[in-house]
Amino acid sequence: MNAPQRPQPPRVLGQRYTLQEAAALLGTGRNTLCKRLRELGMLDASNVATRPHTSTGRLVVELKAYENPGLGAERPYGKTLVTERGLLYIANRLNIRIQREAANDG
């Protein structure tokens, strides 16, 4: 017998945006967007995407690392990115119109 398979997360296709880029497309600032996404439960206190929104493909967390010169060791951190699906979802939840021309100004 085959063991039950866990559902696979949806494949994320298309553009991914940093929180700053997503904020510009939504006509707001990064800090304001992060605050609103925390209020919606999409981000945790460290601005890392929560599981319900990564499993649906709205947000992606890239694992990165930086070297702390004082400690001499690499420290991992998660960088949250917004997918096309996530950008549309956020715009809908916040009742905001996406400003595509803002992405070209950067």
PECORRA-V677932 format. One line per field, one symbol per residue. ss: DSSP state (A for helix, B for strand, O for the rest). phi: phi as a letter, one per 40 degrees, with the letter a starting at -180 (. if undefined). burial: b if it has 24 or more other ideal C-beta (glycine too) atoms within 12 Angstrom, else e. Layout:
ss->???
phi->???
burial->???
//
This chain:
ss->OOOOOOOOOOOOOOOBBBAAAAAAAOOOOAAAAAAAAAAOOOBOOOOOBOAAAAAOOOBBBBBBBBBBOOOOBBBBBBBBBBBAAAAAAAAAAAOOOOOAAAAAAO
phi->.ccccccccccbbgcbbcccccccccgaccccccccccccgcbcccgbdcddccccgcbbbccbabcccccgbcbcabbcbbcddcccccdcccfbccbdcccccc
burial->eeeeeeeeeeebeeebbbbbbbbbbbebeeeebbebbeeeebbeeebbbbeebbeebbbbbeeeeeeeeeeeeeeeeeebbbbbbbbebbbeebeeebeeeeeeee
//
